[in-house]
């Protein structure tokens, strides 16, 4: 580090003694060392530059937790090869480092979309100029499907004339071109070009402020989802989910065979923001998809949506991913802009469980450097979160809610970790539920979640603070011995990674019997040089 070494308490502990937020923030110190373990997750989009096992191993070593397959591009054969490479890279990591990285695989659907037609005489490179102030006819008449001109533009959304009203806008090609609707006919819209530009064939369109009746799951999505079930993906990032019914439709397509695949809706328009509560209830988490959202709602409102969505998920105990353009300049440059670094940090400070890289790792020149940079920023930001104040606020917000034994034990473990300054919480879990609840209350220390179920371990990568440990040893005949073996496995991992040391306190959560739903015991142990206690 270019910073000089100073005798400042690590992990912003000096700020943690404050009594007000102003005092806390003013006592943050750049010389305070961040936690050794990163608590938040990193989602990497895998593309041409990163799909080889060697590069994927490098991404894992720099901090990748979830590999995202973008099904807007590429064939099933292509994605099947990439998924196989991800699993190969995870094996290479385990051979090299002696621990399974529990790499999760995410399928990102293309989702419902509206596109323009082919330009007349297009050879794949043709563009035409739409000039500001010109009148244009937008039609659904299939005669113009491959004969688009600057005067007549075909769209594939047949019901546009039923949902669009005069005064509304059509954004084309990520909002580069906008058309103001003036007149609505049976199969056409007459509009005025507000912002001109060069237009190519088959460009995407958005209808901000217009509630569409597009299907939540397109035919391509159905095919892709069934392919994901065959491939054993861990989660689906479902594009353009507008309400709870959209989540249910994705579940229906996944069917019985895919019932354990998690659904993470991407909130990308006004309808999704309006129906946020019902979507959260039906889903396993959320993604703040700021790309299309920045077109569908005013740019100056995007940060409000981001903060509200993150807070709602934090309160519900559901994981949330913040995505789009987080380190965009690093597609071509080895260092981020200062604004991008602040954007990643602020997403973590807002409470995001994961942050995501898109083109940076899919097509960029510095994929591994991007992951390493995001990991460094995230660790520093995590140290600046006032976890104890968040815990107190969440407890106040929940009021006198009745908790079951698992929930109560999880809360007890987090409070104990604050008071005893524990180096880790060790959670022995079957379904992952206990660990999920512990994550909700934001302990300062890592949560080592030990499980014998591989998919449960991989899906835990979505949650802030959880480090999944996949335990493959046979069950000991004596149940208490088996518990001690698993706890020792976690302690050894912490010692190896130098965040658990001899003399440290650790919190252990166990159950009174085997199986899910039995967690009811929280105990504090002091780590000894040899063995657990």
N, C-alpha and C positions, 0 to 999 in steps of 0.2 A: 504494500500500500504506500501511496505517496504521503499519507498522513503520518506525522510523528506519533510515537507511542506515548500515551499519557495515562496517568493513574486515575482513570474514570471508570465507575462501575459499569460492567457489561450489560447488554440487553436493555439499555435505558432505565436501569433500576433507580437511578437518582430521580428521574422524572416520576417514577411510580410512587414516590413518597408524597406527591402533591395532594392537595385537597380540592382543587378546582381545575377545570380544563385549561384555563389560561395559565395557571402555574405549571401544569403538566407539560403543555406545549412549549412554554418558555424554557423549560429545563431539559428539553431534548438536546443531545450533544453529538456532534459529528465524530467525536473521538471515542464514543462508546461503541464497543465491539458488538456486532449482531450475534444472534444465536448461531451455534454451529450447524444445527439441523434446520432446514427450510420446512415451514409448516404448510404453505400453500402449494397447490398443484400446477403443473405446466402441461398444457395441451399443445401438441405439435401437429400441424397438418403435414402429411407425408405426400411428397410429389416426386417429380423426376430427379431432382438433385439429392434427395434424401432417402430413396426407397431401397438402396442396397444395404445388406446386413452390416457392412463395415461402418457406413455413415450412421445407421440407426443405433449401432452400439455406441458411437461417439455421442449421439444425442442423449442416450440413456445415461452415459457417464457424466454428462453436463447438467442433467436434471429433468429430462422428459419423463412424465408419468402416464400420459394418455396419448396414443397415436390416433389421429383423426384421418379417416378416409373420406375425401370429398367426392360424392357420387354425382356431382354436377359435371364432372369430367371423368373420362376413362371407362373402359369396358369392365365387365365382371371378371374376365380373365386377368386384366391388369390389376384390379384391386385384390383378387385372390392371391396373386403373386406377391403383392405388397404385404398383405396380412401374413402370409407364410414367412416373408423376410423379417417382419416384426417379431414373430415367435422365434425365429432363428437367432435374431439379435439378443432376445431375452435369454436364450440358452447360453450364448457366448458370454453375456454379462455374468450369468451365474457361475460359469466355469472359471471366469477370470477373477471374480470378487467373492465367490463363495456364498452368495445370497441371491435369492430370486427377486428380480426387480418388480414383479407383479405388474407388468405392463398391460394396461387396459387398451382394448381396441374399440374405437367409436366409429359408427357409420353415420355420416352426415347426408341426409336426403336432399335431393334437388328441390323438392317441394313444388307446389303449384306455381305457375309462372305465366306471364303474358309476354309474347314476343312478336316483333314485326316480321314481315315476309321477306322474300328475296328481292333484291333490286333487279330491275329489268336489265338483262344482258350481263349479269354479274359473273365474273370469272374467278371469284374468290378474293379479289383485291379492290373491287369497285367501291367508291364512296360517292355520295352526292351531298351537295350543300343545301341545308335548310336555312333560309335567311330570316332574321327577326322582322316581324311585321307582315310576312307573307301569309296568305290564307292556305290551309291544307285540308284535304278531305281524308279522314281516317275511316276505313271501311272494313267490314267483315265479309264482304262479297268475295268468294273464292276465285273469281275470275282474275283478281289482282294479286293472288297469293305469291306469284313469281314475277309480277310485273309492277313492282313498287317504283314510284317516281317521286320527285319533289312536290308534286301536286296531289297524288293519291298514294296513301300508305295503308297496307293491309295489316290487320292485327288478328291473332288467333283466338281472342276471347270473344266468343259469339254474343255473350250477354252484356257487353259493354254499354250498349244503347239502353239497357234496362236499368243499370245502376248509376250511370254517369248523368249528371245534371249540368245545365249551362252555368258557367262560372267556375267549374272544377277544372283541375289541371291533369294532364297526362305527361309524366316524365319518361323520357326515353334515354337509354344507354347511361344508367346510373345518374340520371338527372342532368346530364350535360345539355340535353335539349328539352325544352318544356313547351307544351302546347296548351293554350287556354280554350276550353270548349265554349263555342258560341251557339251552336244549333245541333239538336239531336234528331236524327231521322230513324227509319226502321232498321237500316243496316249500315248507318254511317254517322259520323260526327264531323261537323264543320268547325274548325278551330283556327286560331291565330298563333303563329310561332312567336313565342315570347323571347326565348333564348335560342339563337341559332347555333349551327355547328355542322360538322361532317358526319353523315350517317352511313353505316354499312348495313349489310344484311343480317337478319335474325338477331336484332338487339332487344334486350330486356326492357320491359316497361313497368312503371309503377303508377298507381292511382291514389295519391295521397288524399286522405279525407273522404274516400269513397269506400263504403262497405261492399266488398265483392262477394259473389256466391261461388267462387272457385272451390273445387273439391279439396279437402284437407290432404288427401292422399291421391296422387295421380297414378296412372297405370304404370309409369316408369318407377314410381316410388314403391308400388306393391311388389314389382319384380325385384327391386333392389333390397327391400326388407326381407323377402323370402330368401334371397341370396345371403343376406346377413345372418339369418337363422342357421342356414347350412354351414356357414363359416364360423359360427360360435362367437359372434361379436358380443361385447359386454354391455354396450349402450348405443342408443340411437339419438342423434341430434336431429330432431324433427323440425324442418324448415317451415316458416310461415304458419305456425299454429295460432289460430285466432280465438279459440274457445276450448272448453273442456271436451266437447264432442270430438274435436280434432284429435285430441290425445287418445280418446276411446277408439277412434277409427284406426289409429296406428296400432293400438293393442290388439284389435280384432285381426288385423293383417298378420301380426306376429304369431297369433294363435297359441295353442297349448304348448307347442314345441319351443316357442320363443317367449314363454311367460316370465322367465327370469331375466330377460333383457330389459335394462332400464330405459325409460323414455325421458329425454331432456328436451323439452320444447324450446325452440328459438323464437323469442319475441321480437318481431320485426315491423309491426305496424300498429296503428291506433286501436284496431279491434283487439289485438293481443294485449295491449296495455290496459284497455278498459276492462277486460275479462281476466285480469291477472290472478285474482284470488281463486276463482274456480279452476284455472289452469294449474296453479300451484298445488291445489288439493288433489288433482288427478295425476300429477306427474311425480317423478323421482328427483326432480331438480329443474333448473332453468338455465338458459343462456341469454345474456344481453347481446343480441346480434346488432351491433351499432351501424353496420354497413347500410342495409336497406332501411333500418329505422331512421337513419339520418336523412333519408329521402321522404319517408312516409310521415314523419313529424318534423317540425321546424328544428334546424340544427341547434339552435340555442336552448331547445327543450330536451335534447338527448341526455344531458348529464342529470337532469331531474328524473327522467325515467330510469336511468341507471341506478341512481341512489335509492329510489323508491323500491325498485325490483330487488336489489340486494338486501335492503332492510326487511322486506316482506319475507324473503327466503330465510334470512337469519332468524327471524322470529318463528318461522314454521319449522326450522331445523332441516331445511332442504338445501342441498349444495347449489351454488350458482357460479357460472363461468362468465367472465367478462372478455369480450372478443372484438376483433376488427381493428386493424391499423395501429396496434399497440407499439410495435417497433418497425413501422412501415419503411422508414428510410434505410433500415439495415438490409433490405433486399439488395441494395447496391453498395452500402457503406459498412465498414466494420464497427462504427460507433453510432449510438442512437442520438437523436436530437435531445436537448434538455427537456423539451416539452413531452417527448415520448417517455423518457425516464420518469417524469412526474406523473404521467398518465398511468403507467404500470403501478407506481407507488400508491397513487390515489385510489385505484381499484382495490388494492389490498387494504388500505386504510378504511375504505367504505365497507369492507367486509366480504369481498369476493373470496370464494373458496379456491378458485382456479383462474389463471389468466391464459390466454390463448395466442398462439402464433399461427398465421395463415400463410401468405405468400413468402414470409420471411424464411420458413423452413421448407416450403414446397418447391420454390423456384429461385430462392435467393442465392447470393454468392457466399454467404457466411452462416449456414444453418446452425452449426455447433456454437459459434460465437454468439448468435442470437439467444440460444437457450441459456448459455452461461451468463450472459448479460441480464436476462430476465430473472434468473435464479438469484443473482447478486442483489438486484433491486428489490426483489420480493423479500429476501431475508432482512434487509435493512428496514423495509416498511413494516414487516411483522413485529420487529422490536419496538416500533413506535406506536403500536396499538395499545391503548390502555385497557387491557383485557379485564382487569378486576372491575373497572367502572362499567364495561359492557355487561359483565356477569350480573352486577347489581341492577343495572337498568333492565335487563331481560327478566330477572326475577320479579322486579316491580311491575313490569308490563304483564306478566302472567298472573299476578295477583294471587288469589287463593285457589289456584287450580289444583285439583286432586291428582296426585302422581301415583303411578304403580311402583312396585318395588324396584324394577329395573331403572326407571326414570329417577327415582329418589336416590338410588345408589350412584348413578352417574353424576348427579348434582353434588352429592356428598364427596365424590372423588375429586371433582374440580375444585371445590372449596378447600378440601384438604391439601391439594397441590399448591394453592396459593399460600396457605398458612404455614405449611412445612417446607416451602421452597423446594418442592420435589423436582428431581431431574427428569422424571418421566412418569407417565401413567401407563401401566401394563394392563391391558384388557384382554381376557381370554373370551373369545366370542365364537358363536356358531353361525348365526345369521348376519352378524355385523351390527345389529340394532343397538346394542349397548354402546359400542364405539361411536355410532352415528350420534347418539344423544350426548355423549361426552364432548364430541366436536362442537355441538350446538352451543355449549356454554363456554367455549373458548379458553381452555387452560393455557397458561404461559408455556408449558413444557410440551414436548412431543408425546403423542399417544401411540404406544406400540400395541397394535391390535393383532393378536396371535390367533390364527384360524387354520383349520384343516381343509377348508373349502376354497378352492382356487378362484372361482368366479367372485365369491364374496370378497376375497382379498383384493382382486383387481378393481372391483367397483368402489372399494373404499378410497381409491386414489382421488375421487371427486371431493372428498371432505377435507376441510382445513384442519391441519394438525394431526391427521391420521397417517401413520406409517404402517402399512399392512405387512405382516410377517407370515408367510405361508409355511406352516409346520407339517412336515411329511413323515415324521417318525411314527411308528406303530404305537397304539395306545398301551400304556403300562397296565398290568392287571389290577394294580391298586390305584384307585381313582385319585387319591391325594398325591401319590407319587407322580402320576401323570400331570397333575396341576403344577407341581414343583418343577418338573422337567420343562414344561412350556414357559413358565416364568423365567427359569434359568436361561432358556433359549433367547428370550427378549433381553434379559440383563446382559448376556454375552454380546448381543448385537449392539447394545448401547455402549458397552465398554470398548468394543472394537472401533466404533465410530466416535469415541472420545466425548460423548455427552453424558455418560454415566460413569462416575468414578467411585472408588472405595470411600465409604463414609457418607455417600449421598443418600438422601431419602428417595424412595420410589413408592408410588401408590399402586396397589394391585386390586383389580376387580375380578371376582370369580363368582361362581354360582353354587347353589346348595345341592345340585344334581347335574347329571349330564343333559345336554340338549339346549335348544333355544328357549328364551323366556325365563331363565332361572337365575339371572344375575341378581344377587342380593347382599354381597359381601364386599366391603371396601376395607383394606388394611394397609398400614404403612410399615415398610421394612427399611432397614439400613443396610446398604450394600457392603459386603465384606470382601476382602482380597480374594479369597477362594470360596467358591460357592455363593449361594444366594443370601443366606442369613447366618 
